[in-house]
Structures are given as C-alpha cells and as structure tokens.
Amino acid sequence: MAGILFFRKGNRPIANRILSLTMIIVSLHLAYLMVLDTNLDNIAPFLLWIPFSFLTALGPLIYFYTKALVNTSFSRSEMTYAYFIPVTVEIIFQAINVVYGIRNDQLFYNTPFYFYAAPILYIWTACSILYYLHISLGIIKNHEIWALKNFSNLKEITLAWLQKLIVYYRLLWMIWVPFMILFLLFFKFQLQYIGIVLVLYLLLLAITYLTFWIGLEGLGHASSIVLKRIVGTRENKNFGNLSQSQILAYIDGIERLMERDKVYLDENLNLKEFSAFLKLDPNLVSYILNAHLKSNFHDFVNRYRIEEVKSRLGKPAYGNITLLGIALDSGFNSKTTFNRVFKKITGMTPSEFQKKRKIDL
C-alpha cells in the first residue's frame, strides 16, 4: 500500500509520498513488536541491533501531509530538521540502549537503563504526536473556513475526512500511552496480566487501523482536484467605510444575479467566478456576504439551491424525477452534500420534508 502511494502519479506526489512514509514507519513498528513478541530476538539478537521503531516521526509526517494537501506550493524544503528533533531524540535513545545491551551481553529491553527510560520515551512520543496532531487540526480548521468562504460545493476541497481521522487518532494515543506506561512501570512486562496486555494490543490495533485508514482515504482522494487559493485572505480596510446606499446596491446586485440568472445551478460555482459576473473584487463580495448578509459564500449559494429544490418538488413537470435528480439539477454535486445542507438549512432531512409536504397537501 505504501508502494502504491509512493509511486502513484497525480497532482499531489509530495503528499502521497509523505503518507507512504507514514505507512512504512507504522509497519516497521509492527515488525519491531513482532520480533519481541515471538521471541525472535532470543534466537537472533542482531535483529534488534539496528533501531527501526520511529513512532515520534508520525506527528511531523501527518502535519506535513496536512500542509501538502492544503498548500499546493508545498515543497520538501519546508520539511526542515527542526521538525524532526523528537525522532532524533528517539533514535539517539535507542542507539545508546542497543550499544549498552551489546556491551553487557543483554537484550536491550532487559537493561536497567531501558526499564527507567522507556516510560519517559513513551511520554516524549505521546507529547510529540499530540502536539503535531493539534496543529494539524488547526490547519484543517482554517482550510475549512476558507473553503466555506470561496466555494459552493466542497466535495473535492473539504478535509473533513482527515479532520475526523486525526481526532480519533489523537484520542487513541491519549488512551494508549498511559496504559503502556502502566504496563512498563507496574506490571514490568509480565504477560500473565492478560487483561492489560489485551487492552494494549486492542488499542495498538486501533491505532494501526486508523493509520492505514488515513492511507486508504488518502489513496481514494489522490485524484481529487487541487484548487489554488483564488482570493487573498486580507480584506480591504476601506470596505468598512462604504455608505449605506453602496451596500444596498451591492446586495441588490448579488440577489438579482442569483434570482434572475440562477448562477447557483452551476455546481462548480466559486467566489471568483461569482464576483466576475458582478464585476466586483472577490474580497468585497465576501465582505458583503459576511458582514451584511450574515452568511459565507457556501451557505448563501446553497440556500438558493434548497429553495430551487423545494420549488421544483411542487411542480407537476418534475413529478417523474427523483429527489436526488432534482437536487443534482439544482446545483448539488452529491447526495451526501445535499442531505447535509438540506438538514442544516431546513432542520429536517429531505425525506422528512417530503412526508410533511404530503401531509400538508
């Protein structure tokens, strides 16, 4: 799977390769655990002479993956050494431990140094991963706010799928690390505490599953359209000095364009194209929508689409067309988006609305 991601051609090669490396690191850690739990290290101690568990690299890699998805100009030069200080510390710790074990003719996990330092390493790992997951969620949050301001449909743009997975991922790490430290300090690797061992393995299985789930989702979204940021994030301060008559004129122009030309029927309508119809600065249009119509671009356009759907449902000409067909003709690009937006705006699902409408009739 990592190989497919690494060599896959597309418009996001750096993001795919970062995700590929994340998968490889998780696989290496699983191999490391397999060596320990099958006692292969007793038969062939050299298997653990070279460190190959680098969990602290996961946080920076997920962070870089998120940045590469959001920023189309992301390059490898942004992956500076400072971000990999946590994994460098982990590698140094493992190297010292391995050398100490070889010199004392011991497997490294039987050394006193490992027994006392391992919990600190796990805490270090957890703090690193949780920190990078936190700032990754911040990047996604800002991206989603930007997307709502600029696009009427978010299917190829939203990173809600990654946000959800990172939230789950963070929760699992917050649970797994305390259990692991408890196992190391108080149960001293004794496998007869089968309940604790099973909990640890179930949590590790969930973490592994989520990592591969992110990989699968990344593979599924690899062909998504990457859209460059079409408007600047800085608004003109002079917009606040507009007169009331100017504001009303802009609002009137915006509403007439929607009602007369029905530009919302274009499923790919974005703020830049919408502003071009009005021959206005996109930042000005965004300001009018947010400050005076109390709406972002996404919600503003989709309210018209919902009203179009409701209007068509009441016309005999559309009696033989399914609800989804009407939604797609009204500017929505997927059933999921339509259902979500319909519920958000009307407070009920499309099917509930239809039932209520039949009862009212």
QUIHUDA-V354280 format. One record per run of one state. SS is the DSSP state (hx for helix, st for strand, lp for the rest). FROM is the first residue (numbers start at 1). TO is the last residue. If there is no record, write none. Layout:
BEGIN
SS&FROM&TO  SS&FROM&TO
END
This chain:
BEGIN
lp&1&1  hx&2&7  lp&8&12  hx&13&37  lp&38&39  hx&40&43  lp&44&44  hx&45&48  lp&49&56  hx&57&70  lp&71&75  hx&76&78  lp&79&80  hx&81&103  lp&104&107  hx&108&110  lp&111&111  hx&112&150  st&151&151  lp&152&159  hx&160&185  lp&186&193  hx&194&220  lp&221&236  hx&237&241  lp&242&243  hx&244&261  lp&262&262  hx&263&265  lp&266&269  st&270&270  hx&271&278  lp&279&281  hx&282&291  lp&292&296  hx&297&313  lp&314&315  hx&316&318  lp&319&322  hx&323&329  lp&330&334  hx&335&346  lp&347&349  hx&350&360  lp&361&361
END
